[in-house]
Amino acid sequence: IAGNELLRQGQLKDAQRELIGALAMRPGDPKVLALLGISYFRGGQFNEARPIYQELVAQVPQDASHRLNLGLVHLKLGDAAAAIVELEKSRDLDPSQGRAVSYLGLAYARSGRFVEAYQGFLMAGQDDLATEIEEQVPVAERERIRALVRGVPSEEISAEPAAPIAAPPSESQQF
């Protein structure tokens, strides 16, 4: 596909024209749709990318990469709740996919779900991001999560109830 080569060369607008033309000849073609979605995403055209990835997810619901990309689009558009839905599905479809876990941590943090974000960041090996939100996670919960990440069997982890989660970070704190 000519659009694929143009995309590789970074010629996004030309690639999009070619890919839209290819879709006119092969409506709904998943390969063409995926390339068009990538071109929109790389061009920062997230509103245009969203329906493309929604169509791909509808066509191939078991494809973890399409769900990951749709989750990223939602995250870029500021819809953390929708991003969480897609990123969780992506992670569940392909647990080996570290990117989904990493971005899921970010989506959780943006939703104020700091315990889940903390666990996601640690599981993705992103200790620096986990440290940024650590103070939002009760100490007992932090210890439980660290033990889980280290592989300590759940029956060996203290079952103490966790303290309530602290208030969300100030507006100036970014994730």
URBEL-V658123 format. One record per helix or strand of 3 or more residues. SS is the DSSP state (a for helix, b for strand). FROM is the first residue (numbers start at 1). LEN is the number of residues. If there is no record, write none. Layout:
BEGIN
SS:FROM:LEN  SS:FROM:LEN
END
This chain:
BEGIN
a:2:7  a:12:14  a:30:13  a:46:14  a:64:13  a:80:14  a:98:13  a:114:10  a:127:10  a:139:12  a:154:3
END
